[in-house]
Amino acid sequence: MVRPDLAEDAVRNAEPRRGRASGVRRAALILALLLAAVGAIPATRHAVLRALGSALVVADAIEAADVVVISESGGSWEFLAAEIDASDLYQRHQVSQVVVLKATPDPIDLELARRGVKIEDVTISILRQLGVPDGAIVTLEAGEGGTLESTRALASWARARPARVLVIIGAAHARRYRRTLLRVWPAEVPAPRVTYPRRTPFTIDAWWTTRRTLREGLFELEKLAWDSITHPW
């Protein structure tokens, strides 16, 4: 006869395995769709590739928010587009602050600063030129700038300063970023919304037609599949 306590332990231990198995099935489905798209007839291939693009991209409704959050551009076209959208939201009085996620200075940055070298922050400069005053710009250090570090930094900031947050992130990265952000978001703060820049070359209907967006899409599909395996929900 099975002891009740052992049976309960078996049930509890089975839950993570079932969740992981579900994640594996979702990842396998993504890969199967991708393989099917390669060999499908043109009409079917377009539909499958479009479905894969839809799995990556998410755009929550842009409603009233207190702050809009972007990452420092580093010259990237999509981050630059996010700066344009953020400034437009500020100019239309839809947000009162623009939060810029910045990577924590590395040893080279610190050494240059020690020697008196001043490097202009491109993102801050662009926001100023687009009409966002310094008083409305908040910089937030986000570790190395990766998804996990930046979402944790933003969640910690929002916990200390409860606000309605809208994040503008790259289109291909939007769904994975939102999944990660929601996992660490404080329950007492309104749930954040995530969207992507209006001016983006990564589109659901044509992401596979250029080398740059194809590479980005394949990379994000792999990352999203792994995220589904490790965090099935």
GISULTA-V735691 format. One line per field, one symbol per residue. psi: psi as a letter, one per 20 degrees, with the letter a starting at -180 (. if undefined). burial: + if it has 24 or more other C-alpha atoms within 12 Angstrom, else -. A space follows every 10 residues. Layout:
psi->???
burial->???
//
This chain:
psi->pppghhgghh gghhghhggh hgggggghgg hghghhhgjr qggggggghh hhhhhhpqnq pnapqhqppr qqgjiphhhh hhhggghghg hjkhqiqopo pqqpprhggh gghhjjpopp oggggggghj joqhijpppo plcijrgggh hgggggghhh mpqoppporq ghigghgggg ghhipphiqp pqqparqhnp ioqhikhjiq gghggggggh gghhghhhgh mo.
burial->---------- ---------- --++-++-++ +-++------ -----+-+++ +++++++++- -+--++++++ +++---++++ ++++++++++ ----++++++ +++------- ---------- --++-++--- ++---+++++ ++--+-++++ ++++++++-- --++++++++ ++++++++++ ++-+++---- ++++++++-+ ++++-+++-- --++-+++-+ +++++++++- ++-
//
